[in-house]
Amino acid sequence: MPDRTKTLEPPSQLRRYFVDIIGGRCLWPKRKPFDTCLSLRDFGDRYFYLMLRFLSSEDYPIGVLMPRPYLVGPRTYLQGMDGYARLAFNYEHAQFIYRIPKATANMTLIHDGSDQRLTDQPWGKIITLDHDVSVVPNEYEPWMVMPYPMHPLAYADSHSIGELRQNARSIRLFFAGNVDRLAYTDTDNSMRVIGDRFGMMDRVEVIDAVLRLPDGRIWRLKGQSELTRALTQGCRDRIVLSLKGECHVMHSEWLKTLSRCEVFLAPPGNSMPQCHNIIEAMAVGCIPLTNYIEWLSPPLTDGVNCFQFRDEKGLRKRVFEILGADELSIASMRRHVIEYHDQYLAPESFLQKFRAQQVSRMRLFANTEREDVLKCVHAKSVLTAGQPQGGKPTK
């Protein structure tokens, strides 16, 4: 998994970015017709940009209601935002505005309730954005859950996903990523967050279990040259490990690398099971080997579009099963993975379903890593309850 460390440009570059990008997009923007307005309290993290990717397209631009720069100052727009949030200001399907449009009766409002003045307008449809994915749905209010996304940098390469899916697969089973013990085990006052909170093996435990496999079943890459050799010469009888600090996959090569693999080991993230890498793997047709299938909506199906494990014994069994699988069964599962991605995870598919909702009010749930919410998620929460037929979320 590539290093995606958040960075901010130095002050001189910040000022130039404000003038060239944010100034161009916000102070004197090119006007685009839109029928949907988005209003958020917080636009400073990567989920702001990701939300735009799921709520708009070339055919359906979106208007983003923003505080005026001369009222809040450049610091709020730049130094208070991470680098991925700033990608939103160069997103071609977003129109940044500072006044509520006049013809709201024919428009949709998507808001988080932070600006009460908005709901006084006669909107054609009002969508309430809710980050509490732990609530339980019932039958009174229509609702949808926004799929968990790829990482922002992966969407820069998303235009080539169709081509990447056609790549020849040279590695049977692959893992790449960070396995720092502090980050992925003791992140909450020495509490095993993934294990104690969600009852599953955390990332460090998963990789430690893999490293206990016989030496002849592991290829622990040492440097870029070994990764290149694995991709070019192929490796189907061992699990290939590219661990951070030992072998680095550049983000510009991430999707391409995944597309050369048949199965990707997808252990949990650090504060919640979901992780961007499982979505990225499935996008290019790489079958996930994972222990959190019920955290995707609808849940993945073991043996159809994923390989599932629960404990170390099950993980070892699945590794040997995958390494010994025939090409026809792997190819069939890959087709099911792509079908699942395109139907349930792709922004285009979600946007089509979202806009097809013939309701005047609806609740839209989006997961954003809030620990106070995630620790309350259970089997009947909207996040894990499957695709809704309409219902009212209640505590």
C-alpha positions in Angstrom: 0.0 0.0 0.0 1.5 3.4 -0.9 2.6 6.0 1.6 -0.2 8.6 1.7 1.2 10.9 4.3 -0.7 14.1 4.6 1.4 17.2 3.8 0.9 20.9 3.4 2.7 23.1 1.0 5.0 25.9 2.4 3.4 29.4 2.9 4.6 30.7 -0.5 3.0 27.8 -2.3 -0.1 28.1 -0.2 -0.6 31.7 -1.4 0.0 30.7 -5.0 -2.4 27.8 -4.6 -5.0 30.1 -3.2 -4.7 32.5 -6.1 -4.4 30.0 -8.9 -6.8 27.2 -7.8 -9.1 28.4 -5.0 -9.2 31.9 -6.3 -10.1 30.6 -9.8 -12.6 28.1 -8.5 -14.3 30.2 -5.8 -13.7 34.0 -6.4 -14.3 34.0 -10.1 -15.5 30.5 -11.0 -16.7 29.3 -14.4 -20.5 29.0 -14.1 -21.9 25.5 -14.5 -25.6 24.6 -14.3 -26.4 22.4 -11.3 -29.5 21.2 -9.6 -28.0 20.1 -6.3 -26.4 22.1 -3.5 -24.1 20.7 -0.8 -23.7 22.5 2.5 -21.2 21.2 5.2 -19.8 22.5 8.4 -16.5 20.8 7.9 -14.7 20.8 4.6 -11.2 20.3 5.9 -10.5 16.6 5.5 -10.3 14.1 2.6 -14.0 13.0 3.0 -15.0 16.4 1.7 -13.4 15.7 -1.7 -14.6 12.1 -1.7 -18.2 13.2 -1.0 -18.0 15.4 -4.1 -16.8 12.4 -6.2 -19.9 10.4 -5.1 -22.5 13.2 -5.4 -21.6 14.7 -8.8 -20.5 13.8 -12.3 -20.0 15.4 -15.7 -23.7 15.1 -16.3 -24.7 16.2 -12.8 -22.4 19.0 -11.4 -22.9 20.1 -7.9 -23.0 23.5 -6.2 -21.1 23.8 -3.0 -22.2 26.5 -0.5 -19.0 27.8 1.1 -18.2 30.6 3.6 -16.8 33.6 1.7 -13.0 33.7 1.7 -12.7 37.3 2.6 -14.8 36.7 5.7 -13.0 33.7 7.1 -9.5 34.3 5.6 -7.1 32.0 3.6 -6.0 30.1 6.7 -9.4 28.5 7.0 -9.4 27.4 3.4 -5.8 26.2 3.3 -3.8 25.7 6.5 -6.9 24.3 8.2 -7.4 21.7 5.4 -5.4 18.6 4.6 -3.9 18.2 1.2 -6.6 15.8 0.0 -9.4 18.2 0.9 -7.8 20.8 -1.3 -8.3 18.5 -4.3 -12.0 19.5 -4.2 -11.1 23.0 -5.4 -9.7 21.5 -8.6 -12.5 19.1 -9.1 -14.1 19.9 -12.4 -17.7 18.9 -11.5 -18.0 21.2 -8.5 -19.2 24.8 -8.6 -18.4 26.8 -5.4 -21.0 29.4 -4.5 -21.6 31.8 -1.6 -25.3 32.6 -2.0 -28.3 30.4 -1.9 -29.7 30.0 -5.5 -33.0 31.6 -6.3 -34.7 28.7 -8.0 -34.5 26.3 -5.0 -37.9 24.8 -5.6 -36.4 22.8 -8.5 -33.2 21.9 -6.7 -32.0 19.3 -4.1 -30.3 20.4 -0.9 -27.8 18.0 0.8 -26.9 19.4 4.2 -25.6 18.4 7.6 -27.9 20.7 9.6 -25.1 23.2 10.4 -26.9 26.1 8.6 -30.5 26.2 9.7 -31.3 29.1 7.3 -31.1 26.7 4.4 -34.2 24.7 5.3 -36.3 27.8 5.3 -36.1 27.8 1.5 -38.6 25.9 -0.6 -36.3 23.1 -1.8 -37.6 20.4 -4.2 -35.8 17.7 -2.2 -33.9 17.9 1.1 -31.3 15.2 1.9 -29.9 15.2 5.5 -26.3 14.0 5.7 -25.7 11.9 8.8 -22.4 10.4 10.0 -23.9 8.2 12.7 -23.8 4.9 10.9 -24.4 3.1 14.1 -28.2 3.8 14.2 -30.8 1.2 13.4 -33.1 1.7 10.4 -36.9 1.2 10.5 -39.8 1.8 8.1 -40.6 5.5 8.3 -37.9 7.5 6.5 -36.1 6.7 3.2 -32.3 6.4 3.6 -29.2 5.4 1.8 -25.6 4.6 2.8 -22.8 6.1 0.8 -20.2 3.4 -0.1 -16.8 3.5 1.6 -14.5 5.0 -1.1 -11.1 4.5 -2.5 -8.4 6.9 -1.3 -8.5 10.3 -2.9 -5.2 9.7 -4.8 -6.7 6.5 -6.3 -9.4 8.5 -8.0 -6.8 10.3 -10.0 -6.1 7.0 -11.8 -9.8 5.8 -11.8 -10.2 6.7 -15.5 -7.9 3.8 -16.3 -9.7 1.2 -14.2 -11.3 -0.5 -17.2 -7.9 -1.0 -18.8 -6.3 -2.2 -15.6 -8.9 -4.9 -15.2 -7.6 -6.5 -18.4 -4.0 -6.8 -17.1 -2.4 -10.3 -17.0 -2.2 -11.5 -13.3 1.3 -12.5 -12.3 1.0 -12.7 -8.5 -1.5 -15.1 -6.9 -1.7 -13.6 -3.3 -0.4 -10.1 -2.3 -0.3 -7.7 0.6 1.3 -4.3 0.8 0.9 -1.7 3.5 1.8 -0.4 6.9 2.0 -2.8 9.8 3.2 -0.4 12.5 2.4 -1.9 15.9 1.6 1.4 17.6 -0.7 2.5 14.8 -2.6 -0.8 14.3 -2.7 -2.3 17.8 -2.4 0.0 20.8 -4.1 3.1 19.5 -6.6 3.7 22.3 -5.0 3.7 25.8 -3.5 0.3 25.2 -6.8 -1.1 24.1 -6.8 -3.5 21.1 -9.2 -1.3 19.2 -10.0 -3.8 16.4 -9.8 -6.9 18.6 -11.6 -5.6 21.7 -14.1 -3.3 20.0 -15.0 -5.3 16.9 -14.0 -8.9 17.9 -11.6 -9.6 15.0 -7.9 -10.0 14.3 -6.2 -6.6 13.8 -3.7 -5.9 11.0 -0.6 -6.7 13.0 -2.1 -10.0 14.2 -3.0 -10.9 10.6 0.4 -10.2 9.2 2.1 -12.0 12.2 0.0 -15.0 11.4 1.1 -14.9 7.8 4.8 -14.6 8.9 4.4 -17.8 10.8 3.6 -19.7 7.6 6.4 -22.0 6.4 9.3 -20.1 4.8 8.6 -21.6 1.4 5.1 -20.0 1.4 6.2 -16.4 1.9 8.1 -13.9 -0.2 8.9 -10.9 1.9 10.1 -8.3 -0.6 13.2 -6.4 0.1 13.2 -3.4 -2.1 11.7 -2.2 -5.4 13.8 -4.6 -7.5 12.2 -7.6 -5.9 8.7 -6.2 -6.4 9.5 -5.7 -10.1 10.8 -9.3 -10.3 7.7 -10.7 -8.7 5.5 -8.8 -11.1 7.5 -9.7 -14.2 8.5 -13.3 -13.4 5.3 -14.2 -11.5 4.7 -15.8 -8.1 1.8 -18.2 -7.6 3.1 -20.6 -4.9 3.8 -18.0 -2.2 2.1 -15.0 -0.6 4.0 -11.8 -1.6 4.5 -9.3 1.2 5.4 -5.6 0.5 5.7 -4.2 4.1 6.2 -0.5 4.6 9.8 0.2 5.4 11.0 -2.8 3.4 9.4 -2.3 0.0 7.5 0.8 -1.1 4.7 0.9 -3.7 4.4 4.4 -5.1 0.8 5.7 -5.1 1.1 6.4 -8.9 1.7 2.6 -9.3 -0.7 1.3 -6.7 -3.7 0.4 -8.8 -1.5 -0.9 -11.6 0.3 -3.1 -9.1 -3.0 -4.4 -7.6 -4.3 -5.2 -11.1 -1.4 -7.6 -11.6 -2.5 -9.6 -8.6 -5.3 -12.2 -8.3 -6.0 -12.0 -4.5 -5.3 -9.2 -2.1 -5.0 -9.7 1.7 -7.2 -7.0 3.1 -6.9 -6.8 6.9 -8.6 -4.1 9.0 -7.6 -0.5 9.3 -6.4 1.1 12.6 -9.6 2.5 14.1 -12.2 0.6 12.1 -12.3 -2.5 10.0 -13.0 -0.7 6.7 -9.9 0.4 4.7 -9.4 2.1 1.4 -7.3 -0.7 0.0 -10.1 -3.3 -0.1 -12.1 -1.0 -2.4 -9.1 -0.2 -4.6 -8.3 -3.9 -5.0 -11.9 -4.8 -5.9 -12.0 -1.9 -8.4 -9.3 -3.5 -10.5 -10.7 -7.0 -10.1 -8.5 -8.3 -7.3 -10.3 -10.7 -5.0 -10.1 -9.7 -1.3 -9.0 -12.1 1.4 -10.5 -10.4 4.5 -12.1 -10.8 7.9 -14.7 -8.0 7.8 -17.1 -9.0 5.0 -20.1 -7.7 6.9 -18.7 -4.2 6.9 -19.5 -3.8 3.3 -23.1 -3.2 2.2 -24.4 -5.7 1.2 -21.9 -8.1 2.8 -19.5 -9.9 0.6 -20.1 -13.6 -0.1 -17.4 -16.0 0.9 -16.3 -18.1 -2.1 -18.2 -15.9 -4.6 -16.6 -12.4 -4.4 -14.2 -12.9 -1.5 -12.2 -15.3 0.6 -13.2 -15.0 4.3 -11.3 -15.9 7.5 -12.0 -15.4 11.2 -8.9 -16.6 13.1 -5.4 -17.7 12.4 -6.4 -21.2 11.7 -8.9 -20.1 9.1 -6.4 -17.6 7.6 -3.8 -20.4 7.2 -6.3 -22.6 5.6 -7.4 -19.9 3.1 -3.9 -19.0 2.2 -3.1 -22.6 1.2 -6.5 -22.9 -0.6 -5.8 -19.7 -2.6 -2.3 -20.8 -3.6 -3.6 -24.1 -4.8 -6.8 -22.8 -6.6 -7.3 -23.4 -10.3 -7.4 -20.6 -12.8 -11.0 -21.1 -13.8 -12.4 -20.6 -10.2 -10.2 -17.5 -9.7 -11.3 -16.0 -12.9 -15.0 -16.6 -12.0 -14.5 -15.0 -8.6 -12.8 -12.0 -10.3 -15.8 -11.5 -12.5 -18.1 -11.5 -9.4 -15.7 -9.0 -7.6 -16.0 -6.6 -10.5 -19.7 -7.0 -10.7 -20.0 -6.2 -7.0 -17.8 -3.2 -7.2 -19.6 -1.7 -10.2 -23.0 -2.3 -8.6 -22.4 -1.3 -5.0 -19.1 0.6 -4.7 -18.6 2.7 -7.8 -19.4 6.4 -7.5 -21.3 6.3 -10.8 -23.6 3.5 -9.6 -24.3 5.2 -6.3 -25.1 8.5 -7.9 -27.5 6.9 -10.3 -29.4 5.2 -7.4 -29.2 8.3 -5.3 -30.7 10.6 -8.0 -33.4 8.0 -8.8 -34.9 8.4 -5.3 -38.4 9.8 -5.8 -38.8 11.3 -2.4 -39.0 14.8 -1.0 -36.8 14.0 2.1 -34.2 11.4 2.8 -31.3 10.6 5.1 -27.9 9.9 3.6 -25.4 8.1 5.8 -21.6 8.5 5.3 -18.9 6.9 7.3 -16.0 9.2 8.3 -14.0 7.3 10.9 -15.6 8.9 14.0 -14.6 6.6 16.8 -17.5 7.6 19.1 -19.8 6.3 16.3 -17.8 3.3 15.2 -17.7 1.7 18.6 -21.5 1.5 18.6 -21.9 -0.2 15.3 -23.6 -3.6 15.5 -25.2 -6.1 13.2 -28.4 -4.1 12.8 -26.8 -0.7 12.2 -27.3 1.0 8.9 -23.7 0.4 8.0 -24.0 -3.3 8.2 -27.8 -3.8 7.6 -27.5 -4.3 3.8 -29.1 -2.3 1.1 -32.2 -0.3 2.4 -35.7 -0.5 1.2 -36.6 2.7 3.1 -36.8 3.2 6.7 -36.3 5.6 9.6 -33.0 5.5 11.5 -33.6 5.5 15.3 -31.3 5.3 18.3 
